[in-house]
Amino acid sequence: MILLSLVVVIAILQVLLFLRAKGGDLAPRLAELQENLRAHQQQTSERIERELRAQVQTSGQGTRLELSGNLAQFQQALTAQMTSVATIQNNQIDSFAQQLAKLNEVNAQQLEGMRQALVQQAQAGREEQSASLKRFGDTLNQSLAALTESNAQRMLEVRGTLETKIRELQNDNGQRLEEMRKTVDEKLHATLEQRLGESFKLVSDRLEKVHQGLGEMQQLAIGVGDLKRVLTNVKTRGTWGEVQLEMLLEQMLTVDQYAKNVETIPGSGARVEFAIKLPGQEEGQVPVWMPIDAKFPKEQYERLVEAAEHADAEGVANAGRELERVVRTEARTIAEKYLSPPLTTDFAILFLPTEGLYAEVMRRPGLADDLQRSCRVCISGPSTLSALLNSLQMGFRTLALEKRSSEVWQVLGAVKTEFGKFGEVLAATKSTLERAARNIEQAEVRTRQMTRKLKSVEALPSDTARVLLGTGLADGSDEEAAQQE
């Protein structure tokens, strides 16, 4: 079939070559040849497929027939083998059953013999055990009787010994207890007297201290009453705030840096409690005052604290508004009476003498900022005023250094001039010392020359030389030293 297909393809190619060689209109012919070739290929493939199916079917039928025959032969052989195996197994089972029956008979006979022997042995053992137990019981009874008698005798002896020892121990314990009772009574009596004496002394001391404490409490109550009267009176309360402010100023500043009861605005008649003296821009100029006034709105603050302790929200709000109103009024009064730039600073300080009052005023929303902006008054407590005074003290020191800087420069200029003169004096001294050194060297040279010349002269004794020359002891020593040279 394949050869036939190849022949057809070759024929088609030859026709194509012939047509191309011949020339002419080839397009229709080529299309026709392509259709013919496609139809021939389809027919060829269908024919090949049919032939292949037929061949596969034929080979499958042969294979099935062959397998069926082989299976039949294998089944026959297997049946024959199974039959022979079953026969052999039946024969073996029958033989095994016969052997098992014989073995059962033999085992039964042996077990019967063993049972009879065990029965006889058990009976003999029981008889022997009964005899042994009887002998053991007799021996045990005799031993127990002897032991009981011996124990009774020993118990009598032990009882007598124990009674004797117990009586001796009772007598000894009675004597010792009597001695211990006497000793304990003596020590207890002494200790009790000592402890009672110490207790009475301690109680007396404590009572004396209590009396002293009561006296101190009475004095403290008197002082608290005095303080309450001071704080109740508006004028004395203000005086107390002024005293505290004055103490802070005395601790932080010098006497020249602040003044008391200052009339910051000349001719107004209004005098502020304290004013810090700020120096002017130039030397000798009138100082600039920074007013500080102490205020203590005690009643409003106490009402606020009492309402807060009783958890009275409305009372707290009312007391807070009243406290804020009083603080605003005081700040406005300070601004109107004591501020007058450039004679004063453009702000004043409202001093609150307690930290609790200061904290409560600062807690009011926007109060401090409003007072600084509208009244130009700064709220200050003891701690904040101390910080402010400390910063002012540092500023005063810096200003003093600036003022004294010109004097320092003048002193340094004078020192420089004198130091230049000192250099000239040192140069003159140096030249004088150099001339003196040259003179001394020349004197030494002449001395050595004179000494060489006088070597031939005989020296006199030192005493004679001192008499002749009229020199002292020191000169004589010098001459002796020269002679030795």
KEVEXLO-205737 format. One record per residue (C-alpha): x, y, z; residue number from 1. Coordinates in steps of 0.001 Angstrom, whole numbers. Each point is the difference from the previous one (the first is absolute). Layout:
REC        x        y        z  num
REC        X        Y        Z  NUM
...
This chain:
REC        x        y        z  num
REC        0        0        0    1
REC     2786     2378      807    2
REC     1679     -762    -3325    3
REC    -3226      751    -1782    4
REC     -258     3336     1755    5
REC     3563      857     -953    6
REC     -707     -893    -3629    7
REC    -3017     2273      -12    8
REC     2000     2882     1518    9
REC     2783     -473    -2559   10
REC    -2550      -19    -2822   11
REC    -1498     3214     1268   12
REC     3425     1613      197   13
REC      774    -1082    -3562   14
REC    -3261     1507    -1183   15
REC      864     3244     1791   16
REC     3425       71    -1574   17
REC    -1499     -706    -3405   18
REC    -2493     2764      379   19
REC     2654     2449     1162   20
REC     2207     -948    -2971   21
REC    -2861      323    -2365   22
REC     -917     3442     1287   23
REC    -3442     1553      -53   24
REC    -2701      792     2524   25
REC     1061    -2210     2944   26
REC    -2055     1438     2889   27
REC    -3292    -1876     -735   28
REC     1830    -3199     -717   29
REC     2041      224     3140   30
REC    -3144      566     2082   31
REC    -1633    -3019    -1634   32
REC     3071    -2111      615   33
REC       52     1065     3663   34
REC    -3639    -1018      437   35
REC      664    -3348    -1659   36
REC     3059     -552     2130   37
REC    -1917      874     3232   38
REC    -2838    -2429     -943   39
REC     2490    -2742     -836   40
REC     1763      479     3358   41
REC    -3299     -225     1885   42
REC    -1002    -3182    -1809   43
REC     3411    -1495      597   44
REC     -114      775     3765   45
REC    -3531    -1484      334   46
REC     1034    -3169    -1793   47
REC     3098     -373     2167   48
REC    -2109      506     3162   49
REC    -2504    -2714    -1090   50
REC     2759    -2461     -730   51
REC     1662      690     3383   52
REC    -3308     -537     1858   53
REC     -562    -3300    -1815   54
REC     3496    -1214      839   55
REC     -373     1024     3699   56
REC    -3373    -1804      239   57
REC     1383    -3160    -1593   58
REC     3037      -77     2328   59
REC    -2255      650     3073   60
REC    -2275    -2945     -850   61
REC     2993    -2319     -344   62
REC     1405     1178     3290   63
REC    -3320     -576     1815   64
REC     -334    -3516    -1391   65
REC     3525     -850     1053   66
REC     -555     1421     3523   67
REC    -3264    -1951      365   68
REC     1769    -3254     -868   69
REC     2836      670     2391   70
REC    -2405      842     2819   71
REC    -1981    -3216     -552   72
REC     3175    -2090      139   73
REC     1182     1825     3159   74
REC    -3404     -552     1656   75
REC       72    -3716     -744   76
REC     3521     -360     1385   77
REC     -894     2017     3101   78
REC    -3117    -2124      627   79
REC     2032    -3197     -215   80
REC     2638     1338     2380   81
REC    -2632     1156     2520   82
REC    -1635    -3420      -61   83
REC     3289    -1768      711   84
REC      875     2464     2757   85
REC    -3418     -474     1681   86
REC      450    -3779      -81   87
REC     3438      221     1582   88
REC    -1231     2395     2699   89
REC    -2931    -2284      893   90
REC     2344    -2950      386   91
REC     2352     2028     2196   92
REC    -2894     1278     2161   93
REC    -1281    -3535      582   94
REC     3477    -1154     1011   95
REC      399     2987     2346   96
REC    -3397     -717     1614   97
REC     1007    -3589      713   98
REC     3315     1128     1540   99
REC    -1787     2621     2098  100
REC    -2455    -2580     1359  101
REC     2861    -2262     1017  102
REC     1791     2913     1649  103
REC    -3137      934     1977  104
REC     -301    -3544     1320  105
REC     3644      -58     1091  106
REC     -318     3423     1674  107
REC    -3144    -1058     1845  108
REC     1741    -3061     1370  109
REC     3035     2027     1095  110
REC    -2173     2684     1630  111
REC    -1951    -2599     1934  112
REC     3232    -1494     1343  113
REC     1283     3427      954  114
REC    -3312      840     1731  115
REC      100    -3101     2125  116
REC     3655      637      935  117
REC     -796     3626      930  118
REC    -2955    -1096     2145  119
REC     2180    -2435     1885  120
REC     2779     2576      463  121
REC    -2478     2640     1181  122
REC    -1521    -2321     2555  123
REC     3431     -944     1347  124
REC      996     3697      123  125
REC    -3161      921     1928  126
REC      618    -2721     2520  127
REC     3622     1046      458  128
REC     -959     3696      243  129
REC    -2641     -745     2628  130
REC     2546    -1847     2100  131
REC     2518     2835     -358  132
REC    -2583     2624      930  133
REC     -988    -1976     3043  134
REC     3609     -255     1156  135
REC      555     3734     -669  136
REC    -3149      900     1958  137
REC     1085    -2025     3010  138
REC     3464     1567      -51  139
REC    -1460     3505     -438  140
REC    -2396     -455     2917  141
REC     2845    -1084     2256  142
REC     2168     2969    -1091  143
REC    -2857     2475      481  144
REC     -720    -1310     3473  145
REC     3648      335     1014  146
REC      235     3468    -1590  147
REC    -3186     1152     1742  148
REC     1285    -1128     3346  149
REC     3373     1674     -587  150
REC    -1659     3248    -1182  151
REC    -2256      100     3044  152
REC     2976     -347     2293  153
REC     1939     2683    -1871  154
REC    -2988     2372       -3  155
REC     -202     -322     3771  156
REC     3684      876      287  157
REC     -343     2934    -2428  158
REC    -3076     1302     1829  159
REC     1843       -9     3294  160
REC     2981     1793    -1535  161
REC    -2247     2579    -1730  162
REC    -1927      730     3160  163
REC     3252      597     1877  164
REC     1391     2265    -2748  165
REC    -3262     1930     -312  166
REC     -121      677     3746  167
REC     3616     1207      -89  168
REC     -737     2143    -3061  169
REC    -3093     1503     1624  170
REC     1942      915     3104  171
REC     2827     1507    -2097  172
REC    -2449     1924    -2226  173
REC    -1831     1336     3047  174
REC     3235     1337     1460  175
REC     1071     1537    -3311  176
REC    -3421     1536     -612  177
REC       97     1556     3444  178
REC     3455     1442     -701  179
REC    -1124     1251    -3422  180
REC    -3127     1555     1507  181
REC     2077     1875     2559  182
REC     2476     1167    -2682  183
REC    -2798     1043    -2362  184
REC    -1808     1838     2776  185
REC     3157     1899      915  186
REC      862      884    -3627  187
REC    -3609      795     -861  188
REC     -303     2275     3012  189
REC     3252     1821     -877  190
REC     -892      238    -3711  191
REC    -3519     1119      790  192
REC     1238     2722     2325  193
REC     2570     1119    -2610  194
REC    -2526      -45    -2854  195
REC    -2618     1779     2074  196
REC     2553     2645      969  197
REC     1043      453    -3631  198
REC    -3634       71    -1122  199
REC     -929     2602     2597  200
REC     3052     2032     -986  201
REC     -868     -309    -3694  202
REC    -3609      949      708  203
REC     1179     2972     2025  204
REC     2327     1091    -2810  205
REC    -2759     -432    -2550  206
REC    -2447     1926     2147  207
REC     2544     2765      379  208
REC      512       52    -3781  209
REC    -3771      -10     -463  210
REC     -274     2992     2314  211
REC     2769     1709    -1953  212
REC    -1759     -877    -3261  213
REC    -3259     1334     1351  214
REC     1773     3216      896  215
REC     1496      179    -3493  216
REC    -3404     -786    -1519  217
REC    -1525     2789     2036  218
REC     2697     2364    -1208  219
REC     -542    -1295    -3553  220
REC    -3741      541      359  221
REC      689     3530     1181  222
REC     2307      504    -3012  223
REC    -2608    -1472    -2370  224
REC    -2602     2320     1476  225
REC     2327     2937     -456  226
REC      687    -1107    -3589  227
REC    -3711     -385     -634  228
REC     -640     3493     1354  229
REC     2818     1276    -2204  230
REC    -1409    -1700    -3072  231
REC    -3549     1058      835  232
REC      859     3701      112  233
REC      463     1369    -3505  234
REC     2707     2468      979  235
REC     2042    -2482     2043  236
REC     -426    -2624    -2748  237
REC     1374     2473    -2509  238
REC     2847      761     2393  239
REC      796    -3725      185  240
REC      220     -171    -3806  241
REC     2255     3084       30  242
REC     2252    -1618     2614  243
REC      381    -3135    -2096  244
REC      718     2090    -3103  245
REC     2564     2057     1915  246
REC     1724    -3189     1208  247
REC      315    -1242    -3595  248
REC     1403     3337    -1149  249
REC     2511       85     2880  250
REC     1177    -3521     -852  251
REC      347      523    -3761  252
REC      997     3686     -418  253
REC     2191     2558     1704  254
REC    -1357     3058     1811  255
REC      990     2298    -2883  256
REC    -1933    -2068    -2555  257
REC    -3525      523     1395  258
REC    -1977     2516     2082  259
REC    -3049      -46     2282  260
REC    -3116     2204     -215  261
REC     1096     1643    -3236  262
REC    -2002     2736    -1731  263
REC      510    -1238    -3552  264
REC    -2052     2853    -1511  265
REC     1229     3329     1422  266
REC    -2797     2081     1506  267
REC    -2612    -2778     -109  268
REC      263     -865     3690  269
REC     -352    -3732     -789  270
REC     2807    -2002     1514  271
REC      670    -3593     -999  272
REC     1141    -2430     2685  273
REC     3256     -918    -1735  274
REC     1717      993    -3234  275
REC     3142    -1386    -1585  276
REC     2488     2661    -1057  277
REC     1082     -529    -3618  278
REC     2931     2210    -1089  279
REC     -485     2520    -2796  280
REC     1709      -20    -3352  281
REC     2690     2476     1068  282
REC     2025      543     3157  283
REC    -1762     2285     2492  284
REC    -3383     -258    -1732  285
REC    -3198     -447     2074  286
REC     -648    -3745      596  287
REC    -2952    -1838    -1513  288
REC    -2326    -1594     2583  289
REC    -1621    -3441     -376  290
REC    -3035      -51     2406  291
REC     -737    -3128     2090  292
REC    -3187     -112     2099  293
REC    -1104    -2876     2284  294
REC    -3674    -1026      162  295
REC    -1651    -2800     1997  296
REC    -3749     -587     -776  297
REC     -371    -2496     2852  298
REC    -3830     -112      287  299
REC     -565     -827    -3679  300
REC     2765    -2623        4  301
REC    -1332    -1663     3185  302
REC    -3527     -154    -1449  303
REC     1439    -1628    -3134  304
REC     1968    -2590     2003  305
REC    -2981     -784     2252  306
REC    -2295     -494    -3005  307
REC     2581    -2298    -1630  308
REC      281    -2077     3201  309
REC    -3798     -427      119  310
REC     -128     -867    -3749  311
REC    -2293     2972     -622  312
REC      450      694    -3703  313
REC    -2246     3059        6  314
REC     1724     1409     3086  315
REC     3411     -595    -1601  316
REC    -1106     1837    -3136  317
REC    -1441     2951     1955  318
REC     3048      291     2283  319
REC     2326     -251    -3010  320
REC    -1826     2805    -1785  321
REC      107     2133     3160  322
REC     3751     -661      384  323
REC      565      890    -3655  324
REC    -1996     3229      437  325
REC     2055     1049     3028  326
REC     3302     -757    -1769  327
REC    -1084     1980    -3076  328
REC    -1017     2951     2210  329
REC     3331      -13     1851  330
REC     1964     -257    -3264  331
REC    -1953     2903    -1499  332
REC      662     2086     3135  333
REC     3748     -747     -167  334
REC      126      967    -3678  335
REC    -1848     3266      582  336
REC     1863     1086     3145  337
REC     3600    -1147     -501  338
REC      791     -294    -3750  339
REC     1276     3055    -1868  340
REC     2653     -728    -2661  341
REC     2745     1159     -422  342
REC      193      751     3733  343
REC     -955    -3635      625  344
REC      123    -3182    -1988  345
REC    -2920     -707    -2291  346
REC    -1133    -2838     2276  347
REC     -464     -653     3730  348
REC        9    -3157     2146  349
REC    -2947    -1165     2121  350
REC     1481    -2213     2742  351
REC    -2159    -2775     1522  352
REC     1628    -1160     3272  353
REC    -1035    -3718     -141  354
REC      665    -2623    -2661  355
REC    -3536    -1405      282  356
REC    -1572     3377     -697  357
REC     2427      605    -2882  358
REC     -774    -3422    -1506  359
REC    -3752      578      281  360
REC      254     3400    -1717  361
REC     2179    -1441    -2780  362
REC    -2564    -2786     -509  363
REC    -2607     2533    -1084  364
REC     -141     -238    -3823  365
REC     1580     3004    -1702  366
REC      138     2111     3175  367
REC     3784      481      120  368
REC      241      778    -3731  369
REC    -2921     2438      196  370
REC     1560     1861     2951  371
REC     3350      251    -1806  372
REC    -1648     1235    -3177  373
REC    -2637     2381     1372  374
REC     1430     1140     3353  375
REC     3710     -716     -605  376
REC      168    -1825     3346  377
REC     1839    -3326      487  378
REC    -1262    -2483     2610  379
REC     2800    -1451     2133  380
REC      270    -2424     2926  381
REC     2877     -559     2437  382
REC     1896    -2419    -2275  383
REC     -518     1934    -3243  384
REC      923     3281     1697  385
REC     3205    -1597     1298  386
REC      901    -1059    -3544  387
REC     -799     3492    -1311  388
REC     2095     1666     2707  389
REC     2867    -2400     -708  390
REC      -51      927    -3691  391
REC     -116     3707      921  392
REC     2977     -510     2326  393
REC     1975    -1518    -2884  394
REC     -982     2977    -2160  395
REC     1181     2424     2704  396
REC     3335    -1781      160  397
REC      400      125    -3775  398
REC     -852     3718       -6  399
REC     2489      666     2802  400
REC     2688    -1781    -1972  401
REC     -836     2105    -3058  402
REC      217     3215     2055  403
REC     3309     -985     1571  404
REC     1511    -1175    -3301  405
REC     1323     3533     -789  406
REC     1697      155     3390  407
REC     1530    -3410     -649  408
REC     1373     1228    -3322  409
REC     1480     3106     1661  410
REC     1674    -2133     2656  411
REC     1365    -2304    -2706  412
REC     1355     3062    -1906  413
REC     1745     1289     3123  414
REC     1441    -3452      638  415
REC     1251     -114    -3585  416
REC     1714     3412      395  417
REC     1599     -988     3296  418
REC     1055    -3318    -1488  419
REC     1794     1853    -2815  420
REC     1853     2099     2613  421
REC      767    -3167     1912  422
REC     1653    -1392    -3149  423
REC     2203     3093     -236  424
REC      939     -327     3674  425
REC      845    -3667     -563  426
REC     2223      925    -2958  427
REC     1826     2648     2100  428
REC      392    -2499     2847  429
REC     1369    -2568    -2428  430
REC     2633     2432    -1322  431
REC      949      993     3577  432
REC      391    -3651      975  433
REC     2110     -681    -3061  434
REC     2331     2915      897  435
REC      235    -1230     3592  436
REC      849    -3494    -1271  437
REC     2783     1413    -2186  438
REC     1356     2007     2943  439
REC      -10    -3111     2181  440
REC     1853    -1968    -2666  441
REC     2611     2748     -267  442
REC      388       28     3804  443
REC      466    -3787       -5  444
REC     2701      301    -2678  445
REC     1857     2646     2023  446
REC     -384    -2082     3152  447
REC     1581    -3005    -1689  448
REC     2847     2178    -1298  449
REC      627     1415     3481  450
REC      -76    -3501     1488  451
REC     2641    -1215    -2461  452
REC     2176     3007      837  453
REC     -310     -610     3763  454
REC      913    -3691      -75  455
REC     3644      818      850  456
REC    -1000     2097     3041  457
REC     -107    -1856     3320  458
REC    -3399       71     1649  459
REC     -440     1204     3606  460
REC    -2035    -1844     2596  461
REC    -3667      813      -77  462
REC      -56     1684     3407  463
REC     2891     2263     -920  464
REC    -1571      809    -3321  465
REC    -3273      978     1666  466
REC     1870     2266     2431  467
REC     1939     1690    -2746  468
REC    -2944      383    -2369  469
REC    -2595      660     2671  470
REC    -2513    -2310    -1680  471
REC    -2618    -2167     1641  472
REC     -346    -3677      295  473
REC    -1731     -276    -3322  474
REC     2852     1742    -1809  475
REC     2467    -2297     1714  476
REC    -1923    -2965    -1217  477
REC       80     1417    -3525  478
REC     3780      420      184  479
REC      453    -3535     1233  480
REC    -2055    -1173    -2894  481
REC     2113     2094    -2390  482
REC     3237    -1430     1485  483
REC    -1321    -3497     -384  484
REC     -679      765    -3661  485
